[in-house]
């Protein structure tokens, strides 16, 4: 294997800016990481979730930064570090020189690893290099929640780059529940969350209310309240959240993760637009 495979993949993106090129190479790297994990026992114990999961396996039309996973059941002794050697070997086969850093906090249920590479950009043919003629360092954050709110359900999904492989992916209803938990509990405005919200609602995706209830009970402002979440509660909570946001900040956050042809659509992003989308979704459920 060689860096040519990465170059050929990058060329298919037809990037129009340095930011798109950076996003594309990060995504290619994420796929290589997933492929490396597929060669191990990782997906027997954990599944993929979050925005990067939607991007790679469900064709979400925005780029994503982090790779988020959740164990199939509580596994307090689960070690992400045990899989780093396999990930590094796979990356090295494609021309990377990865550096791994463990950023996990002692006794934390969420294990965090960072993978950084500053070598690949030096040998790729870039259409939009930085001012020094090179691409920025590639950085990937991997998070594994080893204490999930409840046992989740997973689907087996397939990817064909850099070779054919399969990965365990949290089912869509659980993914949407996790996203709603983030929308309601995150203490800052994250436009990427609301972009994903539009993706889910446009498809009429069902919410796993049992998973959402468990997640709200585990972390956030409703911790320990044992709320029995249903559609009525969820819609009301989302309405209150939509009313409270600084929509200029929300739009700014998502800008660097979307393509230029989508930027104009952000002009309608605001309280009225999202309340309308929420109401339309509720009427279809």
C-alpha positions as CSV (number, residue, x, y, z in Angstrom):
1,X,0.0,0.0,0.0
2,X,1.2,3.6,-0.6
3,X,0.3,7.2,-0.2
4,X,-1.0,7.0,-3.8
5,X,-4.2,5.4,-2.5
6,X,-4.8,8.4,-0.3
7,X,-3.9,10.9,-3.1
8,X,-6.4,9.2,-5.4
9,X,-9.1,9.3,-2.8
10,X,-8.4,13.0,-2.0
11,X,-8.6,13.8,-5.7
12,X,-12.2,12.5,-5.9
13,X,-13.4,15.2,-3.5
14,X,-12.6,17.9,-6.0
15,X,-12.0,20.4,-3.1
16,X,-12.5,24.1,-3.8
17,X,-10.6,25.5,-0.8
18,X,-7.9,24.7,1.8
19,X,-10.6,24.1,4.4
20,X,-12.4,21.6,2.2
21,X,-9.1,19.9,1.5
22,X,-8.3,19.7,5.2
23,X,-11.8,18.3,6.0
24,X,-11.5,15.7,3.2
25,X,-8.1,14.4,4.4
26,X,-9.4,14.2,7.9
27,X,-12.3,12.2,6.7
28,X,-10.1,9.9,4.7
29,X,-8.0,9.3,7.8
30,X,-11.2,8.6,9.8
31,X,-12.1,5.8,7.3
32,X,-8.6,4.3,7.6
33,X,-9.0,4.3,11.4
34,X,-12.4,2.5,11.1
35,X,-10.8,0.0,8.7
36,X,-8.1,-0.7,11.2
37,X,-10.6,-1.2,14.0
38,X,-12.5,-3.6,11.8
39,X,-9.5,-5.9,11.7
40,X,-9.6,-6.2,15.5
41,X,-12.3,-7.3,18.1
42,X,-13.2,-3.6,18.7
43,X,-16.7,-3.8,17.1
44,X,-17.6,-6.8,19.2
45,X,-17.4,-4.5,22.2
46,X,-18.4,-1.1,20.8
47,X,-20.2,0.7,18.1
48,X,-19.8,3.9,16.1
49,X,-22.1,6.9,16.7
50,X,-22.2,10.7,16.2
51,X,-21.8,13.1,13.3
52,X,-18.8,11.3,11.7
53,X,-20.9,8.1,11.8
54,X,-23.7,9.9,9.9
55,X,-21.3,11.3,7.4
56,X,-19.5,8.1,6.5
57,X,-22.3,5.6,6.7
58,X,-25.4,7.7,6.0
59,X,-24.0,10.3,3.6
60,X,-24.6,13.3,5.8
61,X,-23.7,16.3,3.7
62,X,-21.3,18.0,6.2
63,X,-17.8,17.2,7.4
64,X,-17.2,16.1,11.0
65,X,-14.2,16.2,13.3
66,X,-14.4,13.6,16.1
67,X,-14.9,9.9,16.1
68,X,-17.4,8.8,18.8
69,X,-18.0,5.3,20.0
70,X,-20.2,3.7,22.7
71,X,-19.6,0.3,24.3
72,X,-22.4,-2.3,23.9
73,X,-22.8,-2.5,27.6
74,X,-21.0,-0.9,30.6
75,X,-17.3,-1.8,30.3
76,X,-15.4,0.2,32.9
77,X,-12.1,-1.6,32.2
78,X,-12.4,-1.1,28.4
79,X,-9.0,0.1,27.0
80,X,-8.9,2.1,23.8
81,X,-5.1,2.0,24.0
82,X,-5.2,-1.7,23.3
83,X,-6.3,-0.9,19.7
84,X,-3.9,2.0,19.0
85,X,-1.1,-0.3,17.8
86,X,-3.4,-1.7,15.0
87,X,-4.6,1.8,14.1
88,X,-1.0,3.1,13.8
89,X,0.2,0.2,11.7
90,X,-2.7,0.7,9.3
91,X,-2.0,4.4,9.0
92,X,1.7,3.8,8.5
93,X,0.9,1.5,5.6
94,X,-0.7,4.4,3.8
95,X,2.2,6.9,4.4
96,X,1.2,8.4,7.8
97,X,3.5,8.9,10.7
98,X,1.0,8.9,13.5
99,X,1.5,10.2,17.0
100,X,-0.9,9.0,19.6
101,X,-1.7,10.8,22.9
102,X,-4.0,9.5,25.6
103,X,-6.1,12.3,27.0
104,X,-8.4,10.2,29.2
105,X,-9.1,11.5,32.7
106,X,-8.6,9.0,35.5
107,X,-11.9,7.2,36.5
108,X,-13.8,8.9,33.6
109,X,-16.2,6.8,31.7
110,X,-15.3,8.5,28.5
111,X,-11.9,7.4,27.1
112,X,-10.1,10.0,24.9
113,X,-7.3,9.4,22.4
114,X,-5.8,11.9,19.9
115,X,-4.1,10.9,16.7
116,X,-1.9,13.5,15.0
117,X,0.1,13.4,11.8
118,X,2.2,16.1,10.2
119,X,3.9,13.9,7.6
120,X,1.3,13.0,5.0
121,X,0.7,16.6,3.9
122,X,4.3,16.9,2.9
123,X,4.1,14.2,0.3
124,X,0.6,14.7,-1.1
125,X,-0.2,16.8,-4.1
126,X,-2.4,19.6,-2.7
127,X,-4.5,21.9,-4.7
128,X,-5.0,24.4,-1.9
129,X,-1.9,24.3,0.3
130,X,-1.5,26.8,3.2
131,X,0.8,29.9,3.0
132,X,3.8,27.7,3.7
133,X,2.8,25.3,0.8
134,X,1.8,22.5,3.1
135,X,-1.4,21.2,4.7
136,X,-2.1,21.7,8.4
137,X,-1.5,18.7,10.7
138,X,-4.2,16.1,10.7
139,X,-5.8,15.6,14.1
140,X,-8.4,13.0,15.0
141,X,-10.0,12.7,18.4
142,X,-11.4,9.3,19.4
143,X,-13.8,9.1,22.3
144,X,-15.3,5.9,23.7
145,X,-18.1,6.1,26.2
146,X,-17.6,3.0,28.4
147,X,-20.7,3.6,30.5
148,X,-23.6,4.0,28.1
149,X,-27.0,5.1,29.4
150,X,-28.4,1.7,28.5
151,X,-27.8,-1.2,26.2
152,X,-28.2,0.1,22.7
153,X,-29.0,-1.5,19.4
154,X,-26.6,-1.6,16.5
155,X,-26.6,-2.2,12.8
156,X,-23.9,-3.7,10.7
157,X,-22.8,-1.2,8.0
158,X,-20.3,-1.6,5.2
159,X,-17.6,0.7,3.8
160,X,-15.3,0.1,0.8
161,X,-12.4,2.4,1.5
162,X,-9.5,1.8,2.0
163,X,-10.8,-1.8,1.5
164,X,-14.1,-3.5,2.1
165,X,-15.0,-3.8,5.8
166,X,-17.9,-3.7,8.2
167,X,-18.5,-1.8,11.4
168,X,-21.1,-1.8,14.1
169,X,-23.1,1.4,14.0
170,X,-25.7,2.5,16.6
171,X,-29.1,2.4,15.0
172,X,-30.7,5.6,13.7
173,X,-33.3,5.9,16.5
174,X,-30.5,5.7,19.1
175,X,-28.3,8.1,17.2
176,X,-31.2,10.7,17.0
177,X,-31.8,10.2,20.7
178,X,-28.1,10.9,21.4
179,X,-28.2,14.0,19.2
180,X,-31.3,15.4,21.1
181,X,-29.5,14.8,24.4
182,X,-26.7,17.0,23.0
183,X,-29.1,19.6,21.7
184,X,-30.7,19.9,25.1
185,X,-27.7,19.5,27.4
186,X,-24.7,21.1,25.7
187,X,-23.8,24.3,27.4
188,X,-22.8,26.1,24.2
189,X,-24.2,26.6,20.7
190,X,-23.0,24.0,18.3
191,X,-24.3,24.5,14.7
192,X,-23.3,21.1,13.7
193,X,-25.8,19.6,16.1
194,X,-28.6,21.6,14.5
195,X,-27.5,20.7,11.0
196,X,-27.8,17.1,12.0
197,X,-31.2,17.8,13.6
198,X,-32.4,19.0,10.2
199,X,-31.1,15.8,8.6
200,X,-32.9,13.6,11.1
201,X,-36.2,15.5,11.0
202,X,-36.3,15.7,7.2
203,X,-36.2,11.9,7.1
204,X,-38.8,11.5,9.8
205,X,-36.3,9.5,11.9
206,X,-37.9,7.9,15.0
207,X,-36.4,8.8,18.4
208,X,-35.5,6.0,20.9
209,X,-37.2,7.7,23.9
210,X,-36.0,5.0,26.2
211,X,-32.4,5.7,25.3
212,X,-33.0,9.5,25.5
213,X,-34.6,9.1,29.0
214,X,-31.6,7.1,30.2
215,X,-29.1,9.6,28.8
216,X,-30.9,12.6,30.4
217,X,-31.0,10.8,33.7
218,X,-27.2,10.1,33.4
219,X,-25.9,13.5,32.5
220,X,-27.1,17.1,32.0
221,X,-29.5,19.3,33.8
222,X,-32.0,16.5,34.3
223,X,-29.5,14.1,36.0
224,X,-31.1,11.8,38.5
225,X,-34.7,13.1,37.7
226,X,-35.8,9.8,36.0
227,X,-37.9,11.7,33.5
228,X,-40.1,9.4,31.3
229,X,-39.5,11.1,28.0
230,X,-42.2,10.9,25.4
231,X,-42.8,12.9,22.2
232,X,-44.7,15.7,23.9
233,X,-42.0,16.3,26.5
234,X,-39.3,16.1,23.8
235,X,-41.0,18.6,21.5
236,X,-41.6,21.1,24.4
237,X,-38.0,20.8,25.5
238,X,-36.7,21.4,22.0
239,X,-39.0,24.4,21.6
240,X,-37.6,26.0,24.7
241,X,-34.0,25.3,23.5
242,X,-34.7,26.8,20.1
243,X,-36.1,29.9,21.8
244,X,-33.0,30.4,23.9
245,X,-30.2,30.2,21.3
246,X,-28.0,32.8,19.7
247,X,-28.6,31.8,16.1
248,X,-25.7,33.9,14.8
249,X,-23.3,31.9,16.9
250,X,-25.0,28.7,15.7
251,X,-24.5,29.7,12.1
252,X,-20.8,30.6,12.6
253,X,-20.1,27.2,14.2
254,X,-21.3,25.2,11.2
255,X,-19.7,27.3,8.5
256,X,-16.3,25.5,8.2
257,X,-18.0,22.1,8.0
258,X,-20.2,22.7,5.0
259,X,-19.5,23.2,1.3
260,X,-19.8,26.7,-0.3
261,X,-23.0,25.8,-2.1
262,X,-24.8,25.3,1.2
263,X,-23.7,28.6,2.8
264,X,-26.6,30.6,1.4
265,X,-29.1,28.2,3.1
266,X,-27.8,29.4,6.5
267,X,-29.6,32.7,6.0
268,X,-32.9,31.1,7.0
269,X,-31.4,29.6,10.2
270,X,-33.1,31.1,13.1
271,X,-35.8,30.7,15.7
272,X,-38.8,30.7,13.3
273,X,-37.2,28.3,10.9
274,X,-36.3,25.7,13.4
275,X,-39.6,25.9,15.2
276,X,-41.3,25.3,11.9
277,X,-39.1,22.3,11.1
278,X,-39.8,20.9,14.6
279,X,-43.5,21.3,14.2
280,X,-43.5,19.7,10.8
281,X,-41.6,16.7,12.2
282,X,-44.0,16.4,15.2
283,X,-47.0,16.3,12.8
284,X,-45.6,13.4,10.9
285,X,-44.9,11.2,14.0
